């Protein structure tokens, strides 16, 4: 296991063991499974939508368990959702450390995913210069 690369163990209460890998490929797989952009997926995961959590689990399982299906991810989640949630949080924290280099994520979207709800960074909006309006020409 390599926690620096977002690899974390997942041990279910029924004894089954898996390895979750939270990398770019995991995010792509999760996004495809959920059929929403990464920003919306992450928002839904943090809001507790089980479909989004299942998609993240599916994506994180793909690197080490490529034959598992989305239905298998559902079964794993249903078997021990507390362990799954804890392992996903641990994998995300390891994959996306805080900007200052300390351990622990900042609770926001992964780096590069943008800051808006769609995952896109907001455009720059020009602000008025603040000077007085010009007098009309005669």
C-alpha positions as CSV (number, residue, x, y, z in Angstrom):
1,X,0.0,0.0,0.0
2,X,1.2,3.5,-0.8
3,X,-0.7,6.2,1.1
4,X,1.2,8.9,-0.8
5,X,-0.4,7.7,-4.0
6,X,-3.9,7.5,-2.4
7,X,-3.7,3.8,-1.8
8,X,-5.6,2.7,1.3
9,X,-6.9,-0.6,2.5
10,X,-10.6,-1.3,2.9
11,X,-11.5,-4.2,5.2
12,X,-15.2,-5.0,5.5
13,X,-16.7,-6.4,8.6
14,X,-17.5,-9.6,6.7
15,X,-13.7,-10.1,6.3
16,X,-13.3,-9.1,2.6
17,X,-10.4,-6.9,1.8
18,X,-9.8,-4.5,-1.0
19,X,-7.3,-1.7,-1.9
20,X,-8.7,1.7,-2.9
21,X,-6.6,3.9,-5.2
22,X,-7.7,7.5,-5.5
23,X,-5.9,8.8,-8.6
24,X,-6.8,10.6,-11.8
25,X,-8.0,7.4,-13.4
26,X,-10.2,6.7,-10.3
27,X,-11.8,10.2,-10.7
28,X,-12.4,9.6,-14.5
29,X,-14.0,6.2,-13.8
30,X,-16.2,7.7,-11.0
31,X,-17.3,10.6,-13.2
32,X,-18.2,8.2,-16.0
33,X,-20.1,5.9,-13.6
34,X,-22.0,8.9,-12.1
35,X,-22.5,10.6,-15.5
36,X,-21.8,14.0,-14.0
37,X,-18.8,16.3,-14.1
38,X,-16.2,15.9,-11.3
39,X,-17.3,19.1,-9.5
40,X,-20.9,17.9,-9.2
41,X,-19.8,14.4,-8.3
42,X,-17.6,15.8,-5.5
43,X,-20.4,18.1,-4.2
44,X,-22.8,15.2,-4.2
45,X,-20.3,12.9,-2.4
46,X,-19.8,15.6,0.4
47,X,-23.6,16.0,0.6
48,X,-23.9,12.3,1.2
49,X,-25.6,11.1,-2.0
50,X,-25.1,7.3,-2.0
51,X,-25.0,7.1,-5.8
52,X,-22.1,9.5,-5.8
53,X,-20.3,7.6,-3.0
54,X,-20.9,4.4,-4.9
55,X,-19.4,5.9,-8.1
56,X,-16.3,7.1,-6.1
57,X,-15.9,3.6,-4.6
58,X,-16.2,2.1,-8.0
59,X,-13.5,4.4,-9.4
60,X,-11.2,3.8,-6.4
61,X,-11.5,0.0,-6.8
62,X,-10.7,0.0,-10.5
63,X,-6.8,0.1,-10.2
64,X,-6.4,-2.9,-8.0
65,X,-9.7,-4.8,-8.8
66,X,-10.5,-4.1,-12.5
67,X,-13.0,-6.9,-12.8
68,X,-15.4,-5.5,-10.2
69,X,-18.5,-4.0,-11.6
70,X,-20.7,-1.2,-10.5
71,X,-23.1,-3.8,-9.0
72,X,-20.1,-5.2,-7.0
73,X,-19.4,-1.7,-5.7
74,X,-23.0,-1.5,-4.6
75,X,-22.6,-4.8,-2.7
76,X,-19.4,-3.6,-1.1
77,X,-21.0,-0.4,0.0
78,X,-24.1,-2.1,1.4
79,X,-21.9,-4.6,3.3
80,X,-20.1,-2.0,5.4
81,X,-20.9,1.6,4.4
82,X,-19.0,3.0,7.5
83,X,-15.8,1.3,6.5
84,X,-16.2,2.3,2.8
85,X,-16.8,6.0,3.7
86,X,-13.8,6.1,6.1
87,X,-11.5,4.5,3.5
88,X,-12.7,6.8,0.7
89,X,-12.1,9.8,3.0
90,X,-8.6,8.5,3.9
91,X,-7.8,7.9,0.2
92,X,-9.0,11.4,-0.8
93,X,-6.9,13.0,2.0
94,X,-3.8,11.0,0.9
95,X,-4.3,11.9,-2.8
96,X,-5.1,15.6,-2.3
97,X,-3.1,16.9,0.6
98,X,-3.6,20.4,1.9
99,X,-2.0,23.2,-0.2
100,X,0.5,23.9,2.6
101,X,1.9,20.4,2.3
102,X,0.5,19.3,5.6
103,X,-1.5,16.1,5.9
104,X,-5.3,16.4,5.4
105,X,-7.3,17.8,2.6
106,X,-8.9,21.2,2.8
107,X,-12.4,19.8,2.5
108,X,-12.8,21.3,-1.0
109,X,-12.7,19.9,-4.5
110,X,-9.4,18.2,-5.6
111,X,-6.7,20.5,-7.0
112,X,-7.4,21.5,-10.6
113,X,-11.1,20.7,-10.4
114,X,-12.1,24.3,-10.1
115,X,-14.0,26.1,-7.4
116,X,-17.5,26.5,-8.8
117,X,-20.3,23.9,-8.4
118,X,-19.6,22.6,-11.9
119,X,-15.9,22.2,-11.2
120,X,-15.1,25.1,-13.5
121,X,-13.2,28.1,-12.2
122,X,-15.2,31.2,-12.4
123,X,-14.2,33.8,-15.0
124,X,-12.7,37.1,-14.1
125,X,-15.4,39.8,-13.9
126,X,-14.3,43.3,-14.6
127,X,-15.2,45.7,-11.9
128,X,-15.9,49.4,-12.3
129,X,-12.8,51.5,-12.0
130,X,-14.4,53.6,-9.2
131,X,-13.6,57.0,-10.7
132,X,-16.2,59.7,-11.4
133,X,-18.2,59.5,-14.6
134,X,-17.0,61.8,-17.4
135,X,-18.9,65.0,-18.2
136,X,-20.9,64.8,-21.4
137,X,-19.4,66.5,-24.5
138,X,-21.1,69.5,-25.9
